[in-house]
Amino acid sequence: MGVEISMASRIRQLADQSPDETGLRHIGLDGSESSFTWSWLHRRSSRLAGALAERGLGHGDRLGLGLRNLPQFTLATFAAWKLGAVPVPVRWDVPEWELARLREVIEPRVYLGPADLPWIDGTAAREVPDLPDAISPEVNGICSSGSTGTPKVILSRRPSLYTPGMGAAFAEMWMPIPKPQEILVLAPMYHANGFTTHFNQLDGDRLTVMEKFDAARVVDVIERYRISTFTATPTMLQRIADLPGIDDRDLSSIEWVLQGAAPMPPSLVHRWAKLVGAERIVMAYGMTEGLGLTTLRGDEWMTHEGSVGRGFRGTEVRILDPDGAGVPVGEIGEIYLRTPAQTGYRYLGKAPRLRTTADGFATAGDMGRLDADGYLYLADRRVDMIISGGANVFPAEVEAALIDHPAIADVVVVGLRDAEWGRRVHAIVEASGPLTVEEVRRYAKDRLAPYKVPKTVEFVDEIPRSAATKVNRGALVAARGG
């Protein structure tokens, strides 16, 4: 694997070895493009580190980053590592009251938000300081809303050390992946999938970061820069696949695509298999706490349709009932994972720790089942499950059944309070063409058991999704009376 060095040393090493090589590209909201060499990234992040030190940021301190996907975000992350501080990206696409609550939990020594961009840019004129080598005790933090709405800030217990090969691709489990990779970053960098691409960057891969996801622009960027990989949610992949003329675009540079965050609707897997080849699609299931991972490739998925794979690099999977006992193969229970690669985590604030068994398996509260071959199939989060008339309904299953309707552009399913059913299945639909409530229900009846069919349907102009294309089901339920 090679000798570990500090990430600060690795940044300096890349600047010395490849000063004029591009380490970062940025695609702005307006489509403008800029590129930055390793020499520039090293020099500017050192200047910013000196300025942050003058503001009191030091070893072990937390640096809050309320910035969009901008070059300044990467500079600030590098600067934090050079001081031995801990960068903690903060969600910027939340209401002010929620942002304030997150900041209270993080307690950053320094916080950088949009108003600080001129100050960050102003550090360009400073002298480059002579910084001692430093290692952050925790490489980074990630903010999560948590299943209860309690602010959950997850700090990795892994220090900021670079190990050669730390940016190895998941897809190398099945096939050789040429290096360096041309990585397109679609997710906001406050999300783990976005932030961890910095580890690939330090391993010599090149990042092309989009300030905001835009399906049409994604395809343009893939063609122009011969992008070899990206990570996307099902919603992102659906929007790309729905682009007019997508079948005629040049996606030949793509070596592999990583999909996570939620199970892919079968029709979407088949669609992308036609676009890039099933063997180039990798699906993964895991969580920010690093409890373990399951993965499988698209061609493997074809014989285990709907699965999110088997344990990756030693991850073990158990399905347990509420009392902690194992359930039979094929039955739904709570998913517990254990991995030898666990580096540990801790929470800031009052978020409860995940439930853990005596022998080290832990759960994030997701529900699923295993088949006879050990493949995992997700049902949904326990907190999202709808108990309607005494029967369990998983929203993800209903959404997957409805999204294939040609006039449904997006859909979210929630459970609403109901005098007769306890909770009724309610579909919130973003239509792309003429559509009626009865058409939606009739389409669902052809694909679902009767008790899973939405009893009510609501049409909206747009499903409210975060920059990471996730939805807050709790907020949707609360806005409709609980």
FIKOLMAR-124056 format. One record per residue (C-alpha): x negated, y, z negated; residue in three letters; residue number from 1. Coordinates in pm, 1 decimal, always signed. Example, Ala and Ser with C-alpha at 12.3 -4.5 7.8 and 13.67 -1.06 7.14 Angstrom:
# FIKOLMAR-124056
-1230.0, -450.0, -780.0, ALA, 1;
-1367.0, -106.0, -714.0, SER, 2;
END
This chain:
# FIKOLMAR-124056
+0.0, +0.0, +0.0, MET, 1;
-291.5, +236.4, -53.8, GLY, 2;
-391.0, +469.6, -336.2, VAL, 3;
-129.3, +694.5, -491.7, GLU, 4;
-195.5, +1067.2, -489.1, ILE, 5;
+16.3, +1360.9, -596.6, SER, 6;
+266.7, +1493.1, -346.8, MET, 7;
+89.8, +1826.6, -379.0, ALA, 8;
-233.8, +1658.6, -263.5, SER, 9;
-49.4, +1486.8, +20.6, ARG, 10;
+84.4, +1818.1, +152.3, ILE, 11;
-269.4, +1958.5, +147.1, ARG, 12;
-399.3, +1642.9, +316.4, GLN, 13;
-149.9, +1672.1, +602.7, LEU, 14;
-239.2, +2039.6, +648.5, ALA, 15;
-611.0, +1952.9, +663.9, ASP, 16;
-571.7, +1653.6, +897.1, GLN, 17;
-300.9, +1790.2, +1129.9, SER, 18;
-285.8, +2166.9, +1080.2, PRO, 19;
-116.0, +2244.0, +1411.7, ASP, 20;
+122.5, +1948.3, +1413.6, GLU, 21;
+491.1, +2026.7, +1364.0, THR, 22;
+618.2, +1895.4, +1031.0, GLY, 23;
+960.0, +2058.6, +1033.9, LEU, 24;
+1211.5, +2187.3, +1284.8, ARG, 25;
+1522.4, +2382.1, +1194.2, HIS, 26;
+1849.5, +2412.7, +1388.1, ILE, 27;
+2043.0, +2717.9, +1268.3, GLY, 28;
+2417.1, +2769.3, +1238.5, LEU, 29;
+2411.3, +2960.2, +1567.3, ASP, 30;
+2205.2, +2695.3, +1743.9, GLY, 31;
+1878.4, +2887.5, +1713.1, SER, 32;
+1570.3, +2669.2, +1672.8, GLU, 33;
+1239.5, +2717.4, +1495.8, SER, 34;
+944.8, +2491.0, +1417.8, SER, 35;
+680.0, +2494.7, +1146.3, PHE, 36;
+334.2, +2339.4, +1137.1, THR, 37;
+183.1, +2157.0, +841.8, TRP, 38;
-66.4, +2439.5, +800.1, SER, 39;
+221.4, +2688.0, +769.3, TRP, 40;
+420.1, +2465.9, +532.7, LEU, 41;
+119.4, +2418.8, +303.8, HIS, 42;
+14.6, +2782.9, +300.0, ARG, 43;
+362.8, +2926.2, +251.0, ARG, 44;
+467.1, +2673.4, -15.4, SER, 45;
+148.4, +2752.6, -211.8, SER, 46;
+225.0, +3123.5, -200.3, ARG, 47;
+579.1, +3053.8, -316.6, LEU, 48;
+444.6, +2830.5, -594.9, ALA, 49;
+229.7, +3117.9, -719.5, GLY, 50;
+529.3, +3351.4, -721.9, ALA, 51;
+745.1, +3093.3, -902.4, LEU, 52;
+474.4, +3044.1, -1163.1, ALA, 53;
+486.1, +3418.2, -1231.9, GLU, 54;
+859.9, +3378.6, -1293.1, ARG, 55;
+783.2, +3117.0, -1556.9, GLY, 56;
+819.9, +2790.1, -1364.9, LEU, 57;
+574.9, +2533.2, -1495.7, GLY, 58;
+507.5, +2164.4, -1541.9, HIS, 59;
+823.2, +1963.6, -1614.1, GLY, 60;
+1052.6, +2263.9, -1566.4, ASP, 61;
+1353.9, +2232.7, -1339.1, ARG, 62;
+1388.5, +2446.8, -1026.3, LEU, 63;
+1753.0, +2483.9, -920.1, GLY, 64;
+1795.0, +2502.3, -541.9, LEU, 65;
+2132.0, +2641.8, -436.7, GLY, 66;
+2019.5, +2679.1, -75.5, LEU, 67;
+2158.7, +2549.2, +249.6, ARG, 68;
+1952.0, +2331.7, +486.1, ASN, 69;
+1694.1, +2603.5, +549.3, LEU, 70;
+1313.7, +2608.9, +582.2, PRO, 71;
+1311.4, +2791.7, +247.3, GLN, 72;
+1463.0, +2481.8, +86.4, PHE, 73;
+1167.0, +2267.7, +194.1, THR, 74;
+917.8, +2538.1, +92.9, LEU, 75;
+1074.4, +2559.2, -253.9, ALA, 76;
+1070.3, +2180.3, -293.0, THR, 77;
+702.4, +2165.5, -201.0, PHE, 78;
+629.3, +2460.1, -429.9, ALA, 79;
+796.3, +2285.4, -723.1, ALA, 80;
+584.6, +1973.3, -669.6, TRP, 81;
+269.7, +2185.8, -650.1, LYS, 82;
+350.2, +2321.2, -998.1, LEU, 83;
+450.9, +1983.9, -1141.3, GLY, 84;
+810.0, +2109.9, -1165.5, ALA, 85;
+1127.4, +1918.1, -1080.8, VAL, 86;
+1333.7, +2037.7, -780.8, PRO, 87;
+1708.0, +1993.2, -837.0, VAL, 88;
+1924.8, +2072.8, -532.8, PRO, 89;
+2259.2, +2221.1, -629.8, VAL, 90;
+2579.0, +2194.0, -428.7, ARG, 91;
+2646.0, +2531.7, -271.3, TRP, 92;
+2982.3, +2434.3, -114.9, ASP, 93;
+3178.7, +2443.0, -442.2, VAL, 94;
+3377.1, +2721.8, -612.0, PRO, 95;
+3181.6, +2969.1, -823.4, GLU, 96;
+3319.6, +2826.1, -1148.6, TRP, 97;
+3195.3, +2479.1, -1057.7, GLU, 98;
+2856.7, +2611.2, -947.8, LEU, 99;
+2826.4, +2792.2, -1280.2, ALA, 100;
+2910.4, +2471.3, -1465.5, ARG, 101;
+2643.2, +2279.1, -1272.9, LEU, 102;
+2383.8, +2543.6, -1353.8, ARG, 103;
+2471.4, +2519.3, -1722.7, GLU, 104;
+2407.1, +2146.1, -1714.5, VAL, 105;
+2082.0, +2169.8, -1514.3, ILE, 106;
+1939.1, +2455.6, -1723.1, GLU, 107;
+1682.3, +2548.1, -1456.8, PRO, 108;
+1386.5, +2760.8, -1560.8, ARG, 109;
+1429.0, +2932.0, -1222.3, VAL, 110;
+1728.7, +2918.1, -989.1, TYR, 111;
+1709.2, +3009.4, -620.0, LEU, 112;
+2031.7, +3091.2, -436.7, GLY, 113;
+2123.8, +3275.3, -115.6, PRO, 114;
+2046.1, +3612.8, -274.6, ALA, 115;
+1686.5, +3496.9, -329.7, ASP, 116;
+1609.3, +3431.2, +38.1, LEU, 117;
+1455.3, +3778.7, +92.1, PRO, 118;
+1239.8, +3725.9, -217.4, TRP, 119;
+1122.3, +3384.2, -88.8, ILE, 120;
+1039.5, +3536.3, +250.3, ASP, 121;
+860.8, +3822.9, +76.9, GLY, 122;
+610.5, +3584.0, -79.7, THR, 123;
+456.8, +3535.4, +268.5, ALA, 124;
+234.8, +3840.5, +213.6, ALA, 125;
+82.8, +3710.2, -111.2, ARG, 126;
-265.3, +3569.2, -151.0, GLU, 127;
-282.7, +3190.5, -139.0, VAL, 128;
-339.0, +3085.2, -502.3, PRO, 129;
-585.6, +2820.7, -615.6, ASP, 130;
-343.7, +2570.3, -764.4, LEU, 131;
-462.2, +2279.0, -981.0, PRO, 132;
-338.1, +1933.2, -883.9, ASP, 133;
-6.3, +1861.0, -1052.9, ALA, 134;
+241.0, +1573.7, -1078.2, ILE, 135;
+606.3, +1630.5, -1161.6, SER, 136;
+726.3, +1390.9, -1433.1, PRO, 137;
+1050.1, +1343.3, -1238.6, GLU, 138;
+1030.4, +1372.7, -862.0, VAL, 139;
+1373.2, +1534.7, -821.7, ASN, 140;
+1730.2, +1557.8, -940.5, GLY, 141;
+2055.9, +1513.7, -751.0, ILE, 142;
+2396.4, +1655.8, -844.4, CYS, 143;
+2707.1, +1439.8, -826.7, SER, 144;
+3066.1, +1525.2, -912.3, SER, 145;
+3106.4, +1193.8, -1097.0, GLY, 146;
+3421.3, +985.5, -1096.6, SER, 147;
+3578.9, +1187.4, -1379.5, THR, 148;
+3489.4, +1534.3, -1251.7, GLY, 149;
+3231.3, +1574.7, -1530.1, THR, 150;
+2915.6, +1731.5, -1383.2, PRO, 151;
+2664.1, +1454.0, -1330.0, LYS, 152;
+2304.3, +1549.4, -1261.9, VAL, 153;
+2083.0, +1248.4, -1198.4, ILE, 154;
+1710.0, +1281.2, -1255.0, LEU, 155;
+1480.8, +1015.0, -1112.8, SER, 156;
+1221.8, +893.5, -1363.1, ARG, 157;
+978.1, +838.4, -1077.3, ARG, 158;
+693.0, +1093.5, -1083.4, PRO, 159;
+600.1, +1299.1, -776.6, SER, 160;
+339.4, +1056.1, -643.5, LEU, 161;
+287.5, +979.4, -277.1, TYR, 162;
+216.3, +619.1, -179.9, THR, 163;
+130.7, +533.5, +181.5, PRO, 164;
+433.2, +368.4, +337.3, GLY, 165;
+684.5, +532.2, +101.6, MET, 166;
+877.9, +642.3, +411.1, GLY, 167;
+913.7, +289.2, +548.5, ALA, 168;
+1235.4, +246.0, +747.5, ALA, 169;
+1514.4, +13.5, +630.4, PHE, 170;
+1525.8, -116.6, +985.4, ALA, 171;
+1174.6, -263.1, +951.4, GLU, 172;
+1344.7, -554.9, +778.8, MET, 173;
+1458.3, -664.6, +1126.3, TRP, 174;
+1224.7, -505.1, +1380.2, MET, 175;
+912.6, -289.7, +1416.2, PRO, 176;
+983.4, +84.9, +1402.5, ILE, 177;
+735.8, +313.6, +1582.6, PRO, 178;
+572.4, +584.2, +1373.3, LYS, 179;
+598.4, +871.7, +1340.5, PRO, 180;
+976.6, +874.4, +1338.6, GLN, 181;
+1167.3, +1172.3, +1475.0, GLU, 182;
+1426.9, +1208.3, +1198.7, ILE, 183;
+1738.6, +1419.7, +1240.6, LEU, 184;
+1881.0, +1542.6, +908.6, VAL, 185;
+2258.7, +1583.7, +925.9, LEU, 186;
+2354.8, +1574.0, +557.8, ALA, 187;
+2312.7, +1872.4, +326.7, PRO, 188;
+1985.4, +1841.2, +140.8, MET, 189;
+2162.5, +1857.1, -193.5, TYR, 190;
+2273.3, +1502.5, -107.4, HIS, 191;
+2033.5, +1212.7, -170.9, ALA, 192;
+2039.1, +1110.0, +197.5, ASN, 193;
+1924.3, +1456.5, +296.4, GLY, 194;
+1673.3, +1524.8, +19.5, PHE, 195;
+1489.1, +1192.1, +43.4, THR, 196;
+1389.0, +1262.1, +404.0, THR, 197;
+1115.1, +1474.9, +245.3, HIS, 198;
+953.9, +1144.8, +143.1, PHE, 199;
+956.9, +1037.8, +508.8, ASN, 200;
+810.5, +1375.9, +600.0, GLN, 201;
+517.9, +1325.7, +362.3, LEU, 202;
+466.7, +982.1, +517.2, ASP, 203;
+402.5, +1149.6, +852.0, GLY, 204;
+748.9, +1152.8, +1007.6, ASP, 205;
+886.0, +1471.9, +1162.1, ARG, 206;
+1210.4, +1625.7, +1034.6, LEU, 207;
+1459.9, +1814.5, +1248.6, THR, 208;
+1702.7, +1967.7, +999.2, VAL, 209;
+2046.4, +2093.4, +1097.4, MET, 210;
+2173.0, +2378.4, +883.4, GLU, 211;
+2524.3, +2240.3, +928.8, LYS, 212;
+2660.6, +1929.4, +1093.0, PHE, 213;
+2803.5, +1994.7, +1438.3, ASP, 214;
+2879.9, +1685.4, +1647.2, ALA, 215;
+2822.7, +1843.4, +1989.9, ALA, 216;
+2497.1, +2005.4, +1878.7, ARG, 217;
+2378.3, +1674.7, +1731.0, VAL, 218;
+2383.9, +1510.4, +2073.9, VAL, 219;
+2203.5, +1806.3, +2233.3, ASP, 220;
+1929.3, +1782.3, +1969.8, VAL, 221;
+1895.6, +1404.0, +2011.1, ILE, 222;
+1838.8, +1447.9, +2383.6, GLU, 223;
+1603.7, +1747.2, +2356.3, ARG, 224;
+1374.2, +1614.7, +2082.5, TYR, 225;
+1407.0, +1242.1, +2151.0, ARG, 226;
+1537.9, +1176.5, +1800.5, ILE, 227;
+1466.1, +821.6, +1687.4, SER, 228;
+1682.6, +795.4, +1375.9, THR, 229;
+1937.0, +967.7, +1155.2, PHE, 230;
+2162.1, +886.6, +860.1, THR, 231;
+2533.1, +960.3, +889.9, ALA, 232;
+2866.1, +907.8, +719.6, THR, 233;
+3150.3, +733.4, +905.1, PRO, 234;
+3318.5, +1073.1, +949.8, THR, 235;
+3009.7, +1212.1, +1123.6, MET, 236;
+2981.1, +906.7, +1346.9, LEU, 237;
+3349.8, +927.2, +1434.5, GLN, 238;
+3319.0, +1292.0, +1538.9, ARG, 239;
+3016.8, +1217.0, +1755.6, ILE, 240;
+3186.2, +915.6, +1917.0, ALA, 241;
+3496.8, +1124.5, +1992.9, ASP, 242;
+3301.6, +1384.6, +2194.3, LEU, 243;
+3413.3, +1408.1, +2558.1, PRO, 244;
+3156.7, +1248.2, +2784.8, GLY, 245;
+2958.1, +1087.7, +2502.9, ILE, 246;
+2917.6, +763.7, +2701.9, ASP, 247;
+2719.3, +951.8, +2964.8, ASP, 248;
+2476.3, +1118.6, +2723.2, ARG, 249;
+2117.4, +1001.0, +2677.0, ASP, 250;
+2089.5, +828.6, +2340.2, LEU, 251;
+1809.1, +598.4, +2452.6, SER, 252;
+1553.9, +747.0, +2210.2, SER, 253;
+1746.9, +619.5, +1907.2, ILE, 254;
+1563.1, +329.9, +1742.5, GLU, 255;
+1813.2, +291.2, +1459.6, TRP, 256;
+2100.6, +466.3, +1283.6, VAL, 257;
+2163.1, +432.4, +909.7, LEU, 258;
+2522.8, +452.4, +793.2, GLN, 259;
+2624.3, +486.9, +431.2, GLY, 260;
+2863.5, +661.8, +188.0, ALA, 261;
+3168.0, +448.3, +284.7, ALA, 262;
+3245.8, +134.0, +483.0, PRO, 263;
+3271.6, +184.3, +859.4, MET, 264;
+3608.4, +112.9, +1022.4, PRO, 265;
+3558.0, -191.3, +1248.2, PRO, 266;
+3658.2, +0.5, +1558.1, SER, 267;
+3385.6, +257.8, +1487.1, LEU, 268;
+3117.9, -11.5, +1451.3, VAL, 269;
+3218.4, -156.7, +1788.5, HIS, 270;
+3220.0, +192.0, +1940.9, ARG, 271;
+2866.1, +266.9, +1826.2, TRP, 272;
+2753.2, -80.2, +1929.3, ALA, 273;
+2850.0, +19.5, +2283.0, LYS, 274;
+2673.1, +355.9, +2251.5, LEU, 275;
+2335.6, +241.8, +2114.5, VAL, 276;
+2350.8, -136.6, +2067.5, GLY, 277;
+2464.7, -330.7, +1762.3, ALA, 278;
+2106.1, -417.3, +1669.6, GLU, 279;
+2029.2, -45.2, +1623.3, ARG, 280;
+2298.9, +10.7, +1360.0, ILE, 281;
+2203.6, -44.4, +995.9, VAL, 282;
+2464.4, -22.7, +720.9, MET, 283;
+2372.5, +18.1, +355.5, ALA, 284;
+2544.8, +38.0, +19.3, TYR, 285;
+2385.3, +187.7, -290.1, GLY, 286;
+2399.5, +485.0, -521.2, MET, 287;
+2178.6, +773.9, -628.7, THR, 288;
+2090.9, +603.8, -957.9, GLU, 289;
+1895.5, +344.0, -760.1, GLY, 290;
+2069.8, +39.4, -905.6, LEU, 291;
+1997.7, -159.9, -590.8, GLY, 292;
+2087.8, -179.7, -223.7, LEU, 293;
+2273.1, -408.0, +11.4, THR, 294;
+2214.1, -384.5, +385.9, THR, 295;
+2289.3, -553.1, +714.6, LEU, 296;
+2241.3, -482.2, +1083.2, ARG, 297;
+2522.1, -427.2, +1330.4, GLY, 298;
+2478.3, -758.3, +1511.2, ASP, 299;
+2486.5, -935.6, +1173.5, GLU, 300;
+2800.0, -738.2, +1083.3, TRP, 301;
+2973.8, -880.1, +1392.0, MET, 302;
+2982.8, -1222.3, +1222.4, THR, 303;
+3072.9, -1071.4, +881.3, HIS, 304;
+3309.2, -795.9, +988.7, GLU, 305;
+3369.0, -534.8, +722.0, GLY, 306;
+3068.6, -630.6, +507.5, SER, 307;
+2805.6, -391.9, +370.5, VAL, 308;
+2548.8, -670.8, +362.2, GLY, 309;
+2345.3, -873.7, +117.5, ARG, 310;
+2086.7, -770.7, -140.4, GLY, 311;
+1795.1, -571.1, +2.5, PHE, 312;
+1439.6, -630.4, -123.0, ARG, 313;
+1536.9, -838.4, -421.9, GLY, 314;
+1866.7, -671.1, -513.6, THR, 315;
+2108.5, -912.4, -683.1, GLU, 316;
+2486.4, -867.9, -667.5, VAL, 317;
+2750.7, -984.6, -914.4, ARG, 318;
+3128.8, -936.6, -909.6, ILE, 319;
+3273.0, -918.6, -1262.0, LEU, 320;
+3619.3, -877.8, -1414.0, ASP, 321;
+3699.5, -608.8, -1676.1, PRO, 322;
+3581.0, -844.3, -1952.6, ASP, 323;
+3243.3, -894.5, -1786.1, GLY, 324;
+3312.1, -1246.3, -1662.2, ALA, 325;
+3231.6, -1352.5, -1306.9, GLY, 326;
+3517.9, -1381.4, -1057.6, VAL, 327;
+3555.7, -1655.0, -794.5, PRO, 328;
+3415.8, -1607.0, -444.9, VAL, 329;
+3652.3, -1397.5, -237.3, GLY, 330;
+3826.7, -1227.1, -529.9, GLU, 331;
+3796.4, -853.1, -596.0, ILE, 332;
+3619.6, -731.1, -906.4, GLY, 333;
+3369.4, -468.0, -1012.0, GLU, 334;
+3035.7, -461.3, -828.8, ILE, 335;
+2722.9, -494.2, -1043.4, TYR, 336;
+2369.3, -463.1, -903.1, LEU, 337;
+2019.9, -535.7, -1029.2, ARG, 338;
+1691.2, -465.4, -850.1, THR, 339;
+1323.2, -517.1, -933.7, PRO, 340;
+1257.1, -181.2, -761.6, ALA, 341;
+1450.9, +20.1, -1021.1, GLN, 342;
+1237.8, +317.4, -1129.5, THR, 343;
+1490.6, +446.8, -1380.1, GLY, 344;
+1707.8, +753.9, -1407.4, TYR, 345;
+1862.4, +978.7, -1667.2, ARG, 346;
+2159.2, +1211.6, -1672.8, TYR, 347;
+2169.6, +1573.6, -1776.2, LEU, 348;
+2483.0, +1689.5, -1953.7, GLY, 349;
+2759.7, +1471.6, -2093.2, LYS, 350;
+2815.7, +1231.4, -1804.1, ALA, 351;
+2851.2, +879.2, -1946.9, PRO, 352;
+2588.1, +621.1, -1858.2, ARG, 353;
+2688.1, +349.4, -1615.0, LEU, 354;
+2809.6, +23.6, -1762.2, ARG, 355;
+2526.7, -228.4, -1787.5, THR, 356;
+2514.2, -598.3, -1873.7, THR, 357;
+2275.9, -742.2, -2129.5, ALA, 358;
+2054.7, -879.1, -1850.5, ASP, 359;
+2021.5, -552.6, -1659.9, GLY, 360;
+2301.7, -543.8, -1401.2, PHE, 361;
+2480.3, -206.8, -1372.2, ALA, 362;
+2791.0, -74.2, -1197.6, THR, 363;
+2899.5, +262.4, -1059.9, ALA, 364;
+3264.3, +152.4, -1078.9, GLY, 365;
+3304.7, +34.7, -721.1, ASP, 366;
+3529.3, -261.8, -647.4, MET, 367;
+3450.5, -537.8, -400.5, GLY, 368;
+3413.9, -908.1, -330.3, ARG, 369;
+3152.4, -1156.2, -213.9, LEU, 370;
+3203.7, -1418.7, +54.4, ASP, 371;
+3061.6, -1771.1, +47.3, ALA, 372;
+2743.9, -1651.3, +221.9, ASP, 373;
+2676.6, -1379.8, -36.1, GLY, 374;
+2787.5, -1085.6, +179.4, TYR, 375;
+2942.8, -793.8, -6.4, LEU, 376;
+3271.1, -630.2, +98.9, TYR, 377;
+3377.6, -300.6, -60.5, LEU, 378;
+3735.3, -239.4, -165.5, ALA, 379;
+3715.9, +107.8, -323.0, ASP, 380;
+3622.2, +286.6, -640.3, ARG, 381;
+3824.6, +175.1, -940.8, ARG, 382;
+3909.7, +538.6, -1009.8, VAL, 383;
+4059.3, +574.4, -658.0, ASP, 384;
+4266.4, +255.9, -670.3, MET, 385;
+4642.8, +316.3, -650.3, ILE, 386;
+4870.8, +96.8, -862.6, ILE, 387;
+5202.8, +117.1, -680.6, SER, 388;
+5492.0, -93.2, -806.7, GLY, 389;
+5241.2, -304.6, -1000.8, GLY, 390;
+5030.8, -384.7, -691.2, ALA, 391;
+4676.3, -263.2, -629.0, ASN, 392;
+4624.3, -54.1, -316.6, VAL, 393;
+4277.6, +56.7, -209.7, PHE, 394;
+4285.6, +388.4, -18.4, PRO, 395;
+3987.1, +297.7, +199.7, ALA, 396;
+4175.4, -0.5, +342.8, GLU, 397;
+4476.0, +213.5, +435.9, VAL, 398;
+4253.7, +484.0, +585.1, GLU, 399;
+4067.9, +226.4, +797.2, ALA, 400;
+4400.3, +98.0, +929.7, ALA, 401;
+4526.5, +445.8, +1024.6, LEU, 402;
+4213.5, +606.0, +1169.7, ILE, 403;
+4237.6, +399.6, +1490.1, ASP, 404;
+4561.8, +572.5, +1590.6, HIS, 405;
+4473.8, +782.3, +1897.3, PRO, 406;
+4651.6, +1088.9, +1756.8, ALA, 407;
+4487.6, +1075.5, +1412.0, ILE, 408;
+4164.9, +1275.3, +1392.3, ALA, 409;
+4113.2, +1230.5, +1017.4, ASP, 410;
+4303.6, +1082.6, +724.6, VAL, 411;
+4276.7, +1059.6, +345.9, VAL, 412;
+4500.2, +841.2, +130.9, VAL, 413;
+4580.4, +918.6, -234.5, VAL, 414;
+4823.7, +801.8, -498.1, GLY, 415;
+5084.0, +1052.8, -616.5, LEU, 416;
+5303.0, +1032.1, -925.4, ARG, 417;
+5636.0, +866.6, -844.6, ASP, 418;
+5938.0, +790.2, -1068.5, ALA, 419;
+6015.9, +461.9, -894.2, GLU, 420;
+5672.0, +325.1, -804.2, TRP, 421;
+5450.3, +477.7, -1072.6, GLY, 422;
+5221.1, +590.0, -791.0, ARG, 423;
+5318.3, +608.2, -428.0, ARG, 424;
+5079.2, +570.2, -138.7, VAL, 425;
+5052.3, +910.8, +28.1, HIS, 426;
+4866.8, +974.1, +356.0, ALA, 427;
+4723.8, +1318.2, +435.2, ILE, 428;
+4678.0, +1329.7, +811.4, VAL, 429;
+4489.4, +1563.5, +1043.0, GLU, 430;
+4649.5, +1502.7, +1381.2, ALA, 431;
+4481.0, +1549.3, +1717.5, SER, 432;
+4808.3, +1532.0, +1911.3, GLY, 433;
+5185.9, +1505.9, +1871.1, PRO, 434;
+5267.0, +1274.4, +1581.6, LEU, 435;
+5559.6, +1206.8, +1348.0, THR, 436;
+5585.6, +1058.2, +1001.1, VAL, 437;
+5768.6, +753.7, +1133.7, GLU, 438;
+5502.9, +692.1, +1397.4, GLU, 439;
+5234.7, +690.4, +1128.4, VAL, 440;
+5433.8, +452.3, +908.3, ARG, 441;
+5521.8, +224.0, +1198.9, ARG, 442;
+5155.4, +206.3, +1300.7, TYR, 443;
+5060.9, +119.7, +942.0, ALA, 444;
+5329.3, -152.4, +919.7, LYS, 445;
+5168.1, -333.4, +1211.6, ASP, 446;
+4834.4, -347.0, +1028.0, ARG, 447;
+4902.1, -361.0, +655.6, LEU, 448;
+5104.4, -550.2, +399.3, ALA, 449;
+5434.0, -367.8, +332.1, PRO, 450;
+5332.2, -244.9, -15.0, TYR, 451;
+5021.5, -75.0, +131.6, LYS, 452;
+5212.5, +126.8, +392.3, VAL, 453;
+5222.9, +499.3, +302.2, PRO, 454;
+5559.8, +589.0, +158.7, LYS, 455;
+5500.1, +954.8, +237.2, THR, 456;
+5294.5, +1128.4, +504.2, VAL, 457;
+5173.2, +1487.5, +508.7, GLU, 458;
+5025.0, +1669.7, +807.8, PHE, 459;
+4750.6, +1929.9, +755.5, VAL, 460;
+4549.2, +2144.0, +996.0, ASP, 461;
+4221.8, +2009.7, +856.0, GLU, 462;
+4115.9, +1762.4, +587.8, ILE, 463;
+3911.3, +1954.7, +327.4, PRO, 464;
+3568.1, +1791.8, +332.0, ARG, 465;
+3238.1, +1899.5, +181.5, SER, 466;
+2930.7, +1970.1, +391.5, ALA, 467;
+2843.3, +1603.2, +333.9, ALA, 468;
+3187.3, +1516.1, +487.8, THR, 469;
+3312.2, +1377.7, +156.8, LYS, 470;
+3655.7, +1441.6, +8.0, VAL, 471;
+3753.5, +1515.2, -350.9, ASN, 472;
+4053.7, +1287.2, -400.4, ARG, 473;
+4109.0, +1416.2, -753.0, GLY, 474;
+4147.8, +1772.9, -625.3, ALA, 475;
+4385.6, +1658.2, -351.0, LEU, 476;
+4599.5, +1475.2, -605.7, VAL, 477;
+4600.0, +1769.5, -848.8, ALA, 478;
+4702.2, +2011.5, -573.7, ALA, 479;
+5007.3, +1790.2, -507.0, ARG, 480;
+5128.2, +1770.8, -865.4, GLY, 481;
+4918.6, +1480.7, -993.9, GLY, 482;
END
